[in-house]
Amino acid sequence: MPVLAPDEVSVWKFSPRNLLPFTDRFEKYLSAHEMKRLERLTGQENRQEFIICRGVLHLLLSALSAEEPEHVHIHEDGYGKPRLEEDGHQHALAFNISHTNGLCLIACGREMEVGVDVEYIDPLPELAAMAKKYLAPQEIKKWEELDAAHQTEAFYCYWSAKEALLKALGSGLRISPAQIDTLQIRADKKVSGKQDDGLYFETGECILEELPLGTAYTGWLAVFKRLEKISLYELTAQWLRAFIFSTGRKAEK
């Protein structure tokens, strides 16, 4: 497991489908809150993906915080953002998770706000209407300049970047996606504007970066801190199996 420096964010990606045999083991790591979320999900595939992604999250946080996976306490703060808790206090290790259609991303950093999002690029029947509803004016202008073959991918890119930003903010700000101009944010390296209630807001330094995930997905990372390094790792099934069995042997001692 790579060491996570204070000015670094690490993003891990993996396919939950490669870990289906370990679903039952992963479910044992889930918190009471996560189990309640699981109960609300329908469809076996959705439930399995949730269990596996959350189980791997517990394993990663275990490795980075030197806690056993079953002792990793994840709770939601007053605004619904998941946090790592230690002895009743918020841990310095921050994380965010996103998964869809067979791919999961987990981002981790220390003493910062971080958000990550991944979207599967699937044709949208009401693409033009959705673009006008959710994109900022500058984004719409750029989007309309594209040919139809590239508009679907571009919309998902904008949407994923907005999702990552909102997840990183996670502070109760009420902002509609159309108020978030990702092009301007990447240029200014900060987020500012009006909330839905008309109040003005402005953040500190913001890093908004697209993650290289291939052609079927788009993924974005948002961080509110000056960074020296963003690392993207692939969690292989072999590494995860080794880690699962090593933690299992520790628990049996």
N, C-alpha and C positions, 0 to 999 in steps of 0.2 A: 504494500500500500504506500503510494507516494506521500511524503510529508507535505502538509498544507501550510504554506508560509502566510504571514499576516496580510501581505499585499497581493495575494493570489486567490483566484477562484478556480476550483476544479469542477469539471462537469463530467459525469460518467453516463455512458449510454449502454443500453443492453436490450435484448429481445426477451420479454417475459415468456414467449412461447418455447424458448429453449430450456426453461426451468419448470415446466409443468410437473415433472415427477416430484418436485419438492414443495408443492402447494400446501400439503398438510403441515409440513415442518414450519413453513413461513407463517402460517396462520397462528401458530403458538406465540409469535412475537407481537402480534397486534394488540394495541391498547383497547380499553373499553370503548373509547370514543371511535376508534377505527372500526371496531366490531359493529357499532351502531350504524356507521356509514355503509359497511358491507351489507347489513341487513336490508338497506334501502335499495340496493342494486338488484337489477333483474337480469337474467340470462347467465348461463354458466360461464361463458367466455369472459364477460365483463367482470364477474365475481373473481374468477381465477386471475385475471390480469391485475385487479386491485390487490389481491392478497400477495401475489408475487412481487409487485412493485413496492408495496409497503414493507414486505419482509426484507427485500434487498436494501431498502432505505434504513431499516433497523441495523442490518449488518454493516453498512457503510458508516453510519453514525457510531456504531460500536467500535469499529476500527479506528475512527478519528478521535473518539473521546475516551478510549480505553475503558469502556463499560461493556458488560456482557449484553448481547442483543435484547434479552428479556428484561434488562434493567435500563434500557434506553426509554426515557419518558418523554413522549411527544404530546404537547397540549396545544390548544388554540388560544391565542390571546383575545382581548376584548373585541378585536376587529376581525376575528376569524382566521388570522394567519398562523400557520403551524410553527411552533417553536420547540426547541430542545430545552428541557428543564433539568436542573441539577439542584438537589436539596431545597426545592421550593423556589429557586431563583432561575432566571433566564440564563442559559449557557451562552458562552461567547461564540460557540460554533453555530453559524446560521446555515440554513438549508432551504431548498425549494425543490419540488418534484412535479413532473408532468408526464403523462403517458396517454397514448392513443394508438389504436389499431396496430398493436404489436411492437411498439417502440417506447422506451421509457428513458427520460433524462432526469438526473439528480444533480443539482448544483450545490456546492458547499463553499463557504468562506468563513473567515473569523472576524468578528466585530464589524459587521456590515449588514446592509439590507440587500437581499438577493432574490431575484425572481427568474424563473425559467419556464418556457412554454414550447411545446412541440405540437404541430398540426399535420395531419395526413392530407395531402393535396388530392381532393376529390371534387369532381365537377359539381357546380352549384347551379340549380335551375333559375334562381332569381339573383344572379350575380350582379347585374347593373343596379338593381334596387338596393342590395345589401351594401354595395360600394358607396352609394349616395347617402345611405343611412349611417354608416360607421366610419368612413374615411374623412379626414380633415381636408379642407379645400385644396391645399397644396398637393396632398396625396392623390386626390381625385384627378387633378390636372395631369399629374404624371401617369396615373393609371389609364386615363382615357387616351393618352398618346401611344399606348401599347396596342399591338395587334391582338385579336381575339385569342390566339393560341397561347399568349403569355399573360393574359389578364387574370385567369384563375390563380395561377401560381403567385402573381404579384399581390392579389387580394389576401391570400393566406399569409404571405410574408408580412404585410402591414398588420393583419389581425394578430398574428403570433407575437409580433414586437409589442403591440399594445397590451396583450395579455401579460407578457413578461413584465412590463413596466408596472401595470396595476398590481401584480402579485408582489413585486419588489416594494412598492409604496406601502401597501398593506396597513395603512395608518388611519383608515376611516374616511379618507378623502372621497367625496362623491363626485366622480368625474365620468362623463360619458365618453365612449371610445372616440367619437368625432372631435372631442376637445383635445385629443392627444395627437399631435403632429410629429410622427416619428422622424420625418426628414429634418425638421427644425431641431428636434432634440439631439439628433446625432451631430448636427452642426454646432449647436450651442453647448452640448454636454451638460444640460440641466433641463428640468421640467418646470414649466410655469404656465399659468393660465387661470381660468375661472372654474370653480366647482359648479355643480348643478344648482347650488343655492346662490350663486352669484359672487361668492367670496373668492378673492384672489389668493393664489398659493404659488410658492416657488421652492424648489428643492436645492440641495447642494449638488456637487458634481455627480453626473450620471453617465455611466458607460452602458451603451446599448449596442450589442454585437450579434450578428447572425452566426449561427453555428453550422459548420459543414456537415450535412446529413445525407447528401445525395439528392436524387430527383424526386423521390416519392414523398418526402417530408420537408417541412421547413421548421426550424427551431431558432429561438432567440433567447439571449441572456441579458438581463438588466441588473446593474449593480450600482448602488449609491456609495461609491468610495473610489479614490484614486487607486488604480491597479498597476502592477508591474507585469502581471502575467495571467493569462487565461489558458488553462490546459483542458483538453478534451481527451478522455480516456474511454476505451471500450472494455466493458466488463465481460470477460469471456465466461462461458459456462464452466470451463475447467477451473478458473480461479474461484468462482463462486462455490463450486462443489467442494474445493479444498477448504475454503473458509468455513463453509457450513459444517463440514465434518470436524474441523479443528475446534470450533466453538462447541460442538456437540460433545467432543471428548472432554473439554474443560468442565462442562456442566455435569458430566457423569462422575468426575473425581470427587 
